[in-house]
Amino acid sequence: MDNKFPTTAVGLKGKCLVATPKLKNTMWEESVIFLTDYSKQLGSKGFVINRPSTTSINKLLEQLDMYSTPDFPEAVHLGGPVRERSIAMVHTGEWYSASTTPVTGQISYSWDDFMLEKMCMMDCPREFTMLAGMAQWAPGQLEKELAKGSWLTVDASPELVFLEVKEDIWPEAVKLYSQTMFDEFF
């Protein structure tokens, strides 16, 4: 790894932000955010990957008048408080749609209607998480939160990002951070 513990958002694209206890009793408590974008003009953006909603992908497709041959009982996740009605998907890198943006060599995200149409025709990524909304920071805002100790950072791997039991992502990310720290110093 080039920098295990980056302190600026530039080095965080493709990392996971892991909420620390400083965010207890906030909407970010025990959140893990897959950071997908950074720009000096626009700031940072990503998706909370461990907050399942009560709406299934099947229900979402039904609400959009899209009918799917495969069954998708998985939950749509609450990706964050910005643009809560927009749908995106974090997925493995072998699959693509019209809007697909690679983030790491193994993980991409997409946000267009075509991705849903492809899925309805049984053309799906190997692993994915469907999300409503996103997390977003103004330029410099994420750096201030990092300096306050609100977030830990860990490498985003498919094993972490697509962990089957989403509620286990935060404890796994904390364990990964602890192991990385241990390996760094011992």
N, C-alpha and C positions, 0 to 999 in steps of 0.2 A: 504494500500500500504506500502511496505517496505521502499521505499525511493522515495519520489515524485520528487525530483530534483537531480538526479544522476549527478555526475561530471566526471565519468569515463565511458568508453565504456563498461566495464564489466557490469555495471548496466543498460546499454541502450538496450541490446538485447530485442526485442519485444516492443520497444518504437518507437514513431515517432519523428523525428528531424524536427523542424519547422524553416525555414529560417527567420532571423531577417532582419530589414532594412540595417544592415551592409553588406548584400549580394546583395543590390540593384545594378542593372546594371551588374550583373554577370549571368552566366548560372543557378545559384541556386536561383535567385530572386523568392520569393514566392513559393519555393518548399517545399513539405512535403515528407520526406523519411521514409519508414517503415524499421527499422533496423533489419536485420534477423540474422546476424552472428557477432561473435567477437572471436578472438583468439590472444594470445600474439605473436604468430609467424606470423600470416597473417593479422592482423589488423581488420578492420570492413567492413561490406558490407551491402547493403540494396537496396531498390528500390524506385525511385521517383514514387509516386502514383497519382499525380495530373497533369500529362502532356500528354493529349491525342495526338496521332499522327493523320495523315490524312488517315492512313491505317486501314481498318476494319479487324476483325478476319477472316471474310469470305475471304477477299482478301489474307490474310496471308496463310490460308489453301489452297486456289487456287494456290498460288505461290509454295507451297510445294507439289503440286499434291495430295492433300488430299481433299476428297469430303465429305461434312457434310450433314447429314439429318436435324439436327436442323439448323436454321438460326442464325448467329452470327453477327449482324450489328454493335456491339460495337467496339470502337476503340482499337487498340493495343496502349499501352502507352509507352512513352519514359522513360524507367526505369533508365537511367543514361548513362554517356559517356564511360563506360567500357564494352567491348564485346557487342557492339551495335547490332550485328547481332544474338546474342543468345536470345532465347525466354524462358521466365519463366512465372510463374503464381503465384500470391499471391491469396490465396483462403481460404474459411472457412474450419475449421478443421475436419469436418465429412467426407471429401472426401480424397482420396489418390491415388497416382500413384507410379510407381517404385522408383522415386527419392524424394518423398515427405518428407519434413523436417518440423516438428512442430516447431513453434516459440513461440507461446503462447498457452494456452488451446483452443483458438477459431480460431487462424489464423496460416496457414501453407504456405509453398511455394513449388513448384515443377518446374522441368526444363527439363524433358525428352520428347522424341517423343511419348512415350506411353500415356502421358496426352492428347496430341492432338488426338491420335487415339480413346481414350475413349470418348472424347467430340464428335467426329464425329459419335460415336455409341450411342449418347444421354445419356452418363454417365458423368454428369457435377456436379461441386460443386454448392451448394446453391447460393453462391456469389463468384465472382472472378474478378480479373483484370489481363489481359494478358499484358506482358511487353517485350520490346526489350531493352536489355542493363541493366546495374546496376550502382550503385554508390559504390565506394570502397575507403578505406583509408588505408595507410600504418600504421604499429604499431606506436602509439603515435600521429599521425596526427589529428585524430578526437578530442582527448583531447585538443590539442592546439587550434583548431577551437572553441571548447566549451569555453575555457578560454578567448578567444578574444570576446566572446559574439555573435558569428556568428549564433548559433543555440539555440532554446528553445527546451525543451523536454516535451512531453505529452504521456500519456498512449495510446497505440494503442488498439482501440476497433473496433469490426466489424462495428459499426455504423459510425465511422470516416473513417476507411480504405476503406470501400465499399460504401461510400456516392455516390449516383447515379450521381449527377452533380459534376464531378471531379474538376471543377474550384472553387467549394465551399469548398473544403477540407482545403485549407490554411486559409481562414477567420474563419472557424469552429475550426480549431486547435488553432488559436490565441485566440479565444473566450474561448476555453476549458482551455488553459494555464492561461488566465486572471482569470477565475473562480476558478481554482485550487489555484492560488496565493491569491485571495481574501479569500477563505475558510481557507487557511493556517494561515492567519494573523488576521482574524476577526471572 
